[in-house]
Amino acid sequence: MTRVEDLAEPRRPTQNVLELVRAALPDLRKSDAKVAAVVLAEPFGVLESTISEMAERAGVSQPTVIRFCVAIGFSGFQEFKLRLAHSLALGRPATHSVILDSDNPGAVADKIFDYTLTSLDWARQHLDRQALNRAVAVLAGAQSIEFFGYGASGIVAMDGQQKFPLFGVPCRAQSDSHQQIMTASMMKPGDVAVVISNTGSNRQLAEAAQVVRDSGAQLIGIVGAEGIVSALCDVTLIVETLDNTSVYTPTISRIAALVVIDILSTAVAMRRGEDHIARLSGMKRRLNTFRSGETEGNED
């Protein structure tokens, strides 16, 4: 059986091209950085440019443009433009949403909304629908469900537990490493553990996942990248978001993972049949009544 220590290092998710350029900028040669500056300032203009026009815009030679493309991981200018076009098709460039010290609160609000919407669209485009179907099938047949996660992923795990009426089975969240090992050790065939990790490389979470495997329960991974966690899972949902290494970084990975929890809980609830849907509707009515402070049947 595969052990945690035998697994490969995680693979980083595919990034938006503008994010790649921005991340590489500090390490580029001075002439290559001129090309990067043009790309970041006028990404749509770059799509309409030939290599000679791009070189003229940046004030560099054509070989420098090619060298820039190779430096950030592409074979040449044409491949770079194709990937750039794909990234721009997903919405407003996330790089333009980088928060500056000079931004006022209104600008901060606009940039965080822009960045969040663009990154969520990116995650939606890259979500494996077949893996999603398999995850729903596994959860629909679960006798009980445990959610494991740390930090921001622990918050997602707690949201999974909060959705337990939709799953229709006992559901718990564990964010303490000792409690995870204890819980994983007591799981059995028919149970399901959902492990949540944006990096996909949390070693403590991978250790808990290994214990789940040894117990005979099934594992679903909600991860931002393949790695030591996903290698242990029966089904892996890679929730790919746009990386942002600036100081002011919105919690995009957590938001995207919360959306996936909503997708799973809703899809599983829909498989439970009419009786479950009726109970769910009754729960919603009682919850609304409780929130409003009224009693059922009391109408104006």
Secondary structure as GFF3:
##gff-version 3
##sequence-region A 1 300
A	DSSP	three_ten_helix	4	6	.	.	.	ID=ss1
A	DSSP	alpha_helix	17	24	.	.	.	ID=ss2
A	DSSP	three_ten_helix	25	27	.	.	.	ID=ss3
A	DSSP	alpha_helix	30	41	.	.	.	ID=ss4
A	DSSP	alpha_helix	43	47	.	.	.	ID=ss5
A	DSSP	alpha_helix	51	58	.	.	.	ID=ss6
A	DSSP	alpha_helix	62	71	.	.	.	ID=ss7
A	DSSP	alpha_helix	77	89	.	.	.	ID=ss8
A	DSSP	three_ten_helix	94	97	.	.	.	ID=ss9
A	DSSP	alpha_helix	105	126	.	.	.	ID=ss10
A	DSSP	alpha_helix	129	140	.	.	.	ID=ss11
A	DSSP	beta_strand	144	149	.	.	.	ID=ss12
A	DSSP	alpha_helix	151	162	.	.	.	ID=ss13
A	DSSP	alpha_helix	164	167	.	.	.	ID=ss14
A	DSSP	beta_strand	171	174	.	.	.	ID=ss15
A	DSSP	alpha_helix	177	186	.	.	.	ID=ss16
A	DSSP	beta_strand	191	197	.	.	.	ID=ss17
A	DSSP	alpha_helix	203	215	.	.	.	ID=ss18
A	DSSP	beta_strand	218	223	.	.	.	ID=ss19
A	DSSP	three_ten_helix	230	232	.	.	.	ID=ss20
A	DSSP	beta_strand	235	238	.	.	.	ID=ss21
A	DSSP	alpha_helix	252	270	.	.	.	ID=ss22
A	DSSP	alpha_helix	274	292	.	.	.	ID=ss23
###
